[in-house]
Amino acid sequence: MGESSQSAASLHAGIDLSQFFQVFFEEAGENLDNMERMLLALDVGAPTTRRSMPSSAARTRSRAAPRPSASPMSPS
């Protein structure tokens, strides 16, 4: 299947893929710019409760998890 069959399919569906891709990549670029700005604005030296919760929850789960017992049959 070549590019011509994709074009025919998109025209049949009433979608201009070139316009879709243009808008998609413009929006993706804007979102990446926003994400980069927000990440650069983070103060990594001052963790919030929200950011520290997953690690403390993982520590709690690992402490509470039952440890596997030794197998009663040892290899000969």
Secondary structure, DSSP 4 states (H G I P E B T S, - for coil): --HHHHHHHHHHHT--HHHHHHHHHHHHHHHHHHHHHHHHH--TTS--HHHHHHHHHHHHHHHHSPPPPPPSSPP-
